[in-house]
Amino acid sequence: MKFSLSWLKAHLDTDASLTEITDTLTDIGLELEGVENPADALRPFRVAKVIEAGPHPNADKLQLLKVDDGSDKPWQVVCGAPNARKDMVGVFGPPGTYIPGSDFTLKPVKIRDVESFGMMCSARELELGEDHDGIIELPSDAPVGTSYADYAQLDDPVIDVAITPNRQDCMGVRGIARDLAASGLGTLKPLALPTVQRGGTGPDIAIADSEGCPAFFGCTVSGVTNGASPDWMQARLKSAGQKPISALVDITNYVTLDQGRPLHVYDVAKLKGGLVARKAKDGEKLMALNDKEYTLDDTMTVIADQAGAHGIGGIMGGATNGTDENTTDVLIECAYFDPTHIARTGQKLMLTSDARQRFERGVDPAFLEEGIAIATALVQELCGGTASEITRAGEAPTEQRVIDYHPRQCAALGGLDVDPDRQHGILEALGFGIGDDWQITVPTWRRDVAGWQDLVEEVIRMEGLDKVPSTPLPRKPGVAKPTASPEQLAERKSRRAAAARGLNEVVNWSFISEKEAAPFGGGTWSLANPISEDLKVMRPSLLPGLISAAQRNAARGASSIRLFEVGRRYLESSEHPTIGLILAGENRTRNWQSGGATKFNAYDAKAEVIAILAAAGAPTDKLMDFAEAGDHYHPGQSGTLRLGPKKILAAYGVLHPSTCKAMGFKGTAVAAEIFLDAIPLKKKSGHMRDAFAPPALQVVTRDFAFIVDADLPAGDLVRAVKGADKKLITDARIFDLFEGASVGEGKKSLAVEVTLQPLEASLTEEDLKTLSDKVVANAAKLGAELRG
């Protein structure tokens, strides 16, 4: 929520500096989003006087001006404003000045062959109004050379705070001022309630949906003249990010922001009969003020007359009954709408507004009389007219809660011992009623306070959370028992292994767009109320986010991209913990030893996958390599690692060109996904690990060279060799590959080094021959022949 410093001080009597105010706002839970001063953008503009004005030699509608802004020499300016003339005083932007209303920076230019330096500015060009017919005219005694921001006293900083959903009382400037006053930063000024002279019967108002709209107040003001709102009101609305429209509309917006009390004004001439708060009819349509048509249903509350619905109750008015310059009679609506109904209607219609934000949090139900009085008085002050009596339909839920409280509960729960008198002062300043026996009456504008714990929170945040002492929690003696599950431990080890291997971790949204999900089979789950259409689908893969991150890095000049992410995939059955990684760009840079740079390939991704799987505790020695990892991978350059034909632990490979194109990635990339929930994990054991016992006998190695079919996976041969004797053979690895005419067409030679670990006695020649025969026999089952 935004508001200017002067607006805040209209409610808060304080001498505190801007810094003290902003620091205090954050301290009491109203987090500061930012502070900006509109005057800063206007400081380069100067008060200037036109000392000469003559016709442009090459254009009938342009003038050639000499402008004095206090500089050593006057500026020559080409100007097309009809009101530009000699001796007038206006606002001048010298060369190099940024024009906020037109979004460009002034520089010397030639206009019809005549040089022009700077600009005499209009109100629209400085974003001070919509007037663009002529340049700003200042009084003749305005001091030439002075900064226009200083002359016009525009120095009024705008404060932006984040209001949490439970603080409905701070959805108006007065509520924020009340909080600051309670913190000791000043005094809350009394609310000046106007006395309205009323006469005549009030409007015809009724309620047919008491659940959605418990109370509906209204009055008419006849004989109004709708024009522009005064400068002070426009300035405050602009500070809040609102665009001034007309006096009648601006009044409702102003009261909404000032008091947190939404209102609506109808043009009586556009209504047929009385107004009623009723449920909408199924399929009933309404054109709202945002020029969008909405289809309603019977769970929604509308404000309607005999012709139909004229507004979505508590959210947005209709476009057909709004006020304009021809409006002479208005009906002011001040109603209380049920927060739950408002929230559901807003979610169904995907419609938000300032009114909805306040009503669904809960506006003060006891502020109906005051709200309509303030609005009526402003209408009469700015637009004239005669006010009718107020018609009151229904009754707002104004019953106040009473809470038993004791000052010692502050220290017991909040950890801070605050003097009872100080607690009394804080709660009283916040509007709580306090009885002699500490019976606390909750004000009607604090529906978030339900128990004594909430009262403790109020006291602590006003006293200062920084004053709460840091107290360590009690701890049992001895070594703490580990609490992480095997799954959590595997995930931690995997993350550390990936980082240790030089991959950089990224964290992406779990939501992606439908377009991003399409190359990966599409998403099963979609959000009903997404942040945006680009964050709608629960990701079926971690790769879309990784590809986007890689593309952003590449666009910023990264030559070697190594990224990984630990997260969840969301499939039809459930969510699945997964590690995704992507490698793009150069694997090795060019150098004098290896020559040109080398790119990543599928084997690089496979190496990362196996290393991470090993760290997670997967039996990597038993992995089987299968081809084709999916349509988003390149055929022939991808694969899966499995434990058996059906249990897939990981997929890896080069991304398909169509996948990269669909994701907007330029170039080639290799990627992989490791499915953590598919890794068989050992159950937690209460026993300590066995002591390290190195073998007493040295290992023995033997080499075998086999001629096999060219398409036989080397891993299959390694597994077959290791299976010859699972006790003595501790390792086997390929150390040579040869292909050529000498081994035959369609054949290749694979050399395997076998590591043997004697157990009880050294291996004899006979033992080694027996073992060698088993190795050859196992290899023969795959069609392998021992190479002579």
N, C-alpha and C positions, 0 to 999 in steps of 0.2 A: 504494500500500500504506500502511495506517495502523497506527500503534503509539504507545503512550504513552511519555513521557519516562522514567518509572520502569522500564518494560519494557526500554527500550534500555539503561538503566544497570544492569540485571541482568546484562548481558553486557559492558558497557563501563565501565571504571573511569576516570572523568574528572571534572574540576572545571570543565569548560567550561560557559559559560552557554547558555541555549536559543538565543539569537541566533547565537552562535559555531557551535553544532551545525548549525543550519539553513543558515547561510551556507556551511559546509564541505560539507554534503550536495550543494548545487548545484554547488559548485566541483569536486567529484570525479565529477560526472556523474549523481548521483541527484537529479534536479530536484525542488525543493520545490514541491508543489502548494498547500500551505496549512498553517496551524497554528491550532488552536482549543482552547480550554480549557473543558471541560464545567462547571467550577466557576463560570465567569462567569455562567451562566444561573441558578445557585443562590445567588449572593451576596446578592440581596435578601431571601432567606428567613432568618428569625432563630430562634434557640433561644428558646422561650417556655414559660411555666409557666401552667397553669390554676389560677387562684386561687379561682374559684367555678364550680360546676356545678349546674345545677338543671333541672327539666323545662320544656319549652317550653309556654307557656300554651295553644297551639292545636294541638298535635301530640303524639301519644303517643310516637313513635319519634325525636323530636328533643330535643336538649338546648340549654339556653341557658348559654353559658360566658362567664366573664370571663377574658381572657387578658392576661398581663403579658409584653411582649417588650422591656422596658427603656424604653419610651416614657414620656412624662409621665403619661399616663392609660392604664388598661387598656382593651382592645378588647372590644366585645360581639360574640360570634360564635355563630351558630346552627350546630350540628354534629349529624350523624347517625351518627357513628362509635360502635360499641358499646363501645369501650375508653376513650372520653373520660371523664375523672373529675377530681375536685379533686386538686390537688397533683401531677398528672402533668406531665412535661416532654416537649415535642414540638417539631415544626417548624411555624412560623407564617409565612404569607404575608400581609402587610398589603395594604390596597387599593392598586391600581396595579401589582401584581406579576403578571407573566405566568406561567401554569401550563403548563409544557412538555408534560406528559403528557395534558392535557385540551385544550390549544390555545385558551385564552381568558385574558383579563386580568381580574383581580379588580376589582370595584367595589362600592360600598355597595349593598345590595339589601334588599328586604323579603321575608322568608320567613314565610308565614302571619301577616302583619300585624306581624311583629317585625323590626326593623332588624338587619342582620348586616354586620359590617365584617371583611373578610379571611377566611382559612381556615386551619384546622389540617390539615396535608397528610399523605397516605399515600405509601408508597414508589412506587406506580405513577404518582401525579400528578407526582412529581419525576423520573420515569424512572430510579429507582434499583432497581427490581424489579417483580415482578408482583403483590405483595401489595396488595390494595385492601379487605381486610376491616376494617381499622382504621387509625387514624393512627399515624405513627411515634412510638415511645416511646424517649426518651433517658434516660440515667442521671439520677438525682435531683440530682447535683452538677454537671450540665452548666451552664455559665455563661449565665444568661439575658441576652438582648440581643446575644449574639455572632452573627455571620454563620454560618449553618449550614455553608457551604462551608469556612470556616476551621476551625470546630470539628471537622468530620468529616475534615479534611485531604484534601479532594477536589481540591486544586490540583495537577493532573497533566496538563500540556498534551499534546494528541494531534497528532502530526506525520504529514503525508500527503506521500508522495514518489511520483514517477512512475518506475517501473522499466522500462527499455527491454528489448525481447525478448531481447537477447544477455546480459543480466545475470541468469542463472538463480540465481547464488549469492546474490543480494540479495533473493530471494523469501522470505527468512526474516529475523527481527530480528537473529539472530546474524551473518548475512552482512553486514548493514548496519553492525553494530558493528565487524566486522573491517575494513571499508573505512575507517571513521572512525579506527580505531586506526592503520592504515597511513598515514593522512594526518598523523599526529602529534597527534591530538586526545585521546589517552588510551591506555589499555592494554586489550587484549582479555583478559577473564577466562578462565581455563582452563575447559574444558567438564567439568562434574562428571558423569561417567558412573556411574550407580548400579550396585551389585552386587545382582543379583536371585537370591534363593534359589529354585532350580527343582527339581522332582521329578516323576517320572511321564513317560510317553511323550507326545511331541508329537502334534499333530493330523495327520490324513491329508491331505496336500497334494501335488499333482502339477501338472506343466506339460505341456500338449498343443499349445501354440502358443508355441514358443521365440522366434519372431521378434517377436511382439507383447509377450510377457512373458518376458524372459530369466531372471529370478530371482523366486522367490516364497517368502518366509519367513513363518512363522506359529507362534503358540503359543496355548495356552488358559490362562485364569485361572478357576478354579472357586470357587464360594462367594462371589461378589461381592454387594454390596448397592448398587443404583443409586439415588442420590439427587441432590440439588443439588450442584454443584461449589462449592468454597470461594470466598469473596468476592474474593480476590486474582486467581484465574483468571477469574472472571466480569468483573472490572474490566478485565483485559487484553483479553479477547475483545470486550467492548463498545467499547473504544477502537479496535479494528480493524474495527468495524461488524458484528460477529457477535452473534447473539442466543443467550445461554446456554440450553441445552436440558436436559441432564442431565450428571452427572459423566462417564459413559462417552463420550457424544458430544462433550462439551466437551474431553476429553483429546485426542481425535484432531484436533479443530480447533486446539487450542492447539499441539500438536507441529507441525502443518502450518505455522502462522504463525510459531512461534518458531524452528524449525530448517529450515523449507522442506522438510519431509519428510512428505508426505501418508500417512495411514494409514486403515484402516477396521476397524470392530469389528462382528462378527456375533454374534447371539444363537444359541448352540449348539443350544438347544432347537428352533429354527426351521429347522435344517438337516437334510438327509437324506443321510447318508454323508459322505464326504470332499469337499474342495474341489479344483477343477481349473481352471487357466487354459487356456481353449480358445478356438477360433474360434466365433463365433456361427453358428447355422444360418440359412439364408436364410428370412426371414419370421418368425423367432423374435421374440417380444414380451417386453418387460420394463417393469414399472411401477417407475419410479425414485423416489428420495426426494422429488423435487419434485412428486409425485403426477401425473406425466404418463407416458403409455404411449409407448414407442418401439419401432419395428419395425427389427430389426437385419438385417445381412447377413453373409456369410462372410468379409468383410474386417475385421471387428471382433473385438476380444478381449473375452471376458467371463469372470467368475468364476462358476462353476456347481457345483452338487452333482447328486445323482441326479435331483432333481425338476426341474431346469432352471437357467436363468441367474439369478444373484442380484445381479449388479452389472456395470456397463459398466466394464471394467478401466481404472483410472487416471482415470476421469472422475466417475462417480457410482454409489453403491450402490443396491440395490433397496429398495423399500418393505416387502417381505414379511419381511425378516430383521433389521430394525432393533431396537435395544435399547429397553427400556421399564422401568417401575418393577418389573416382575415378573422381569426378567432375573437369573439367578443364575450362569450360566456363559457366558463370552464367548470368542470366537476373535479374536485380533488379527492382522490382515493387514498385512504390510510387504513390498511388492513393487516391482520395478523394471520400468517399462513403456517400450517404445521410443517416443521422441518423435514420430517420423514417423507411426507408427500412431495415436498419440493425436490428433495434429492432424487427420489425415484423418477419423477417426471423429467427432471433435467437429464438424468442418465438415459432414459428411453429416447428422448428427442435429440440427444447429443448437443444440448444447448446450454450455454453458460452466459451469465450476465452479472453485473454488479449486484442486482437485486437477489439473484439466486445465491450468490456467495454469502450473502448476509442472512437470508431467510433459512437456508439449510443449516447454518450454524446456530441460528436462533436469535432473532432480534428481541429487544426488550418488549414483552407483551404489555407492560404498564405505561408505555410511552406513546400510546395512540392519541390521547387528548393533546399532549404536548406537541407531538409531531405534526398534527393537522393544524394546530394553532400557529406554529412557527411557519409552516408553508403558506397558510392563508395570509398571515401578516406580510410575508415577503411578496406575495402576489399583489396585495393591495399597495404596498410601498413602491413596487417597480412598475406595475401595470395598471394600478387604480382599480376601481370596481367596488361593488357592494357584496358583502359576504352574507350567506344564509345561515340559518341555524345548522347544527351538526345532526345528521341522522346516524344513529348508532344501532347496528344490527349485530346480534350475538354478544358474546362475552369472552374476552381473552383469558387464558389460564394464568392469572396473576397470583395464585397462592404461593406464599413464600415458605421455603424450607427452614426449619429450626434445627440446629446442630448443637449437641452437648460437647463442650470443649473445655480443656484445662491447659493453662500455659505450660505445664511441665511436659505435655505431649510433644512440644516443639523439640526439646532436647532429646527425648526418648526416640523419636522417629527421625528427626532431621539432623541430629548430632550437633546442634548449636544451641547453647543456652542463651535465650534472648529474654531480657527483662520483661516482666508482664506488662508494665506500663508502655514499653515500646511496642509490644505485640498489640496492645489495645489501640495505640495510635495508628499502626499500620492498617489493621482491619477496619478501623473507623474511616480512615482516609480512602480506603477502597470501596466504601459504601456499605459495609456490613453493619448491621445493628447488633449492639452488645448489651446484654442484660447484666444485672448485678451478679448473677451466679454463672457468668460466662455462657449463657444461652445465646448462641450466635444466629442471627436472622440473616439469611442469604439474600442479597438484593436480586430483583427480578431480572437484571441483565447478566447474571452469572449462573446460567444453567449448567455450567461445567463443574460447579462446586456441589458435591453430594455428601461428603463426610468430613470428619475432623482431619483426616489425612490431607485433604485438599487445603484446609486452613493452614496446616503446617507448611505446605508448599508455598502458599501466599506469603507467609511471614519470612520464610527462608529466602525466597527470591528477592524480596524487598530489602532484607537485611544484608544479603550478599552471599551468593554461593561460594565466593572465594574465601569467605570467613569460616566455612565449615572445615574443621581440622581433619587432616589426613590420618586415619586410624587403621592400622593393619588388622586384617581379619584374624581371629584366633586360628592357630594351626596345631594339629596334633604332633607330638614328638615323633622323630624317626623319619625315614625316607618315604615320601609320598608314593602311593601306588599309581602306576600308569592307568590312564582312563581311556586312551584312544583305542578304537576298535581296529581289527586287522585291516579293514577296508580303508580307514583313515590313515593308518600307518603306510599302507601301500601307496596311497595318493601322495602323502608327504615325500616318501622316498622317490617317487616318480618325478615330482616337481623339482626336487633337489638335483636329481640326475640330469634332467633336461637343462637346468640352469648351469650345472657344472660343465656340460658339454658345449657351452657357448651359445645356447639359445636364449633369446630374450622373451620374458613372459609378458603377455598382453591380457587384458580383461575386456571382453566385449559384452554388449547387450545380449540377453538371452532371446531377444525378439529381433526378427528380421522382416524384410518385406516379402510379399508373395513372389515377386520377381527373383529375389535372391534365393528363395527356397526351391524354386522350380527346377534348377539343374540337379538338385539333390533329392528328387522324388517328391517335392512339395511337403508342406507342413500339415500334420494331422490336427494340431490345435491352433486356434486363432483367438485373439482377445476380442471381447465384445466391446470394450471401451479402451482402445489403444491410445498411447501418447500421440502417435501419428500413424499414417498409413504405412510409413517406412519401418515401423516397429510394431507390426500387427501379428506376425506368425511366430509361434514358438519354434525355435530352430531345430530342424531334424539332423543337423550336422554342425560341427564347430568350424568347418572350413569356410563358409561364407564370410564370417567375421574376420578370420585370419587372412583371407584373400583381400578383403577391403583394407585391412591394416597394412598388408604388404604393398598394395597399390599406393597408399598414402606415403609410405616410406620411400618407395621408388620415385614418386613424384617430387620428393624433396631431396633427391640426389643420392640416396643410399645405394651403394654398389653391390653389397652383399647383405641379404636379408635372411635372418634366422629367427623365426618366431615360434612360440608355442603358447598354448592356453589349456588350463585345466578347468573343465566346466561340465555342463549337463547337456545331453541331447534329449529331445522330447519326442518320443515315438508313440505309436498308438497304445502300446501296452503300459508304458510308464516312462519315467525319466531315467537316463543312463549316464553314470559318471564316465567321462571320456577325456583323453588328452589328444589334442590336435596340434599338428605342427606344419609349418610351411617353410620351404627353402627356395630362395629365388635370387637371381643375379649371379655373381661370381663366387665359385667355391674357393678357388685359388687365384690370386692376382698374378698378372704377368711378372716374370722375373728372368734373370739371365740364365738360370739353371733349367727351368721347365719351358721357357718360351712364353707363348700367349696365355691369357687367362683361361681357366677352365670353368665350365658351368656345372651346376648341380645335376645329378641324374637320379634315377630311381634307386640305385644302390646306396646312395648317400642317405636317402630317406629310410631305407631298410636298416642301415647301420644304426641310425638314431633310434629306430623302433626297438631293435633287439637290445640295445644298451638300456633303454628305459624299462623294457619288460624285465630284463635281468634285475634291475634295481628294485622293481616292484615285487620280485619274488617268483616270477613266472618260470616254469621249467623250459628255458630256451633251448636246451639240448634236445628236447623232444618236439620242437616246432616243425610243422610240415608246411612247405611253401606251395600255395595254389595260385594259379594264374587268374587274371581279370578281377579287379577289385570293385568294379561298378562302372556305370555309364559315365560318371563324372571324371573317371580316370582314362588315360590313353590306353587303348587296347595294345597288348604286347609289351607295354612298358609299366605294368602295374601288377600287383599281386596281393595275396592275403596270407597271413601267418596263422596257422590253426593247430589245435590239439585234436587230431582226428578230422574227418571230413566236415563235421557240422559245427564244431566249437571254434568260432573265429575270434582271435585275440586282437588282430590288427589288420588294417588295410593300408597300402602305401602305393606310391607310383607317381608318374608324371600326370599332371592335370590335363584333361582333354582340352584341345584348343577351343571347342565350343563353350566349355565351362568358363574358361578365362575370358572369352569374348562376352559372354552373358553377364559376367561380374565386372566387366570393364577393366580387366587386368591386361596390361600390355606385356608381351613376352611369354617366356616359359617358366613354369614353376613346378616343383615337386612337393608333395604333401603326404600326410599320413594321419590316421586316427587310431588310437590305442583304446580299446574298450576295457576299462578297468574292471567293470563288473563281471567280465568273462574270465578274469585271471583266477585260477584256483589258488586259494590262500590257505595257509596253515592255520589251524585253530590255535587260539592263545593257550599257552601252557604255563602252569605255575612253577615249572621246574627251571632251574638255571641251565644254560647251555653247557654241553659237555666240554670238558677241558681239552685244549688242543693237544693232539697226540700225533706228531709227525711219524710217517712210516719209517721203519728201521732199515728197509732195503731200498736201494736206488732203483729208479725207473729204467725201463728198457724201451727203445724205440725201434720200430721196423717200418720200412717203406714198401708200399705195394703200388704198382701201376696197372690199371685196368683199361681195357678198350671197351667202350660202351656206346650205345646209340647216341647220336648227337643231341637228341631232344631229351635225354634223361637228366632230370634235376640232380645236381651234385649232392644236394642235401639227402636225397634218397639213398645214394651210395654210402654216404657217411653213416647214416642210421643203420644201414644193413651191416656195415663193418663193425660198428660198436655193439651190435646185437649178437655178435659171434660169441662173446664171453663178457657178461655184464659185470663180473667181479674183477677180472684182471685188466680189461681194457677200460682205462679211465678217460681217454680222449682220442679223438680222431679228427684230422683236418686235411683239407685239400691244399696241396702246396704247389701243384703244377697242372697246367692244362695245355694239351698239344693237339692241334688239328692239322692234317696234311694228307698227302697221297699215300704215305707209308702206313697209315692206320686204316685206310680204306674209306670209300665214299660213304657219307652219312654216319661216320663214326668219329669218335674223339677219344683221347687218352686222358684219364684223370689219375693223378698220383696222390696217394693218401699216406699221411704219416700217422702211424698208430702208436699210442703211448700205453705201455704195459706197466703195471705196478705189482711186483711180487708181494705176496702176503706173508707167508710163513717161511719160505726158503727161496733161494735164488732159482731162477728158471734155467733148466737144462736145455741142451740143444733139442732133445726129444720133446720137451714141453713147448718150446718155441715152434717146432715143426707142426705139432698137433694143433696149436693155436692158429698158425698160418693156414693150415688146411681148412679150419673152421671159417676163417675170414674169407678165403677164396670161395668156399662153398656158399656162404651167405651172399656174396657178391654175385655169384652165378645165378641166383634166383631172380636177379634183375636183368639177366642177359649179359653180364659183364664177363670178360675173359681176361685172364692174367696175361699181361703183355710180356712177350719173350725178349 
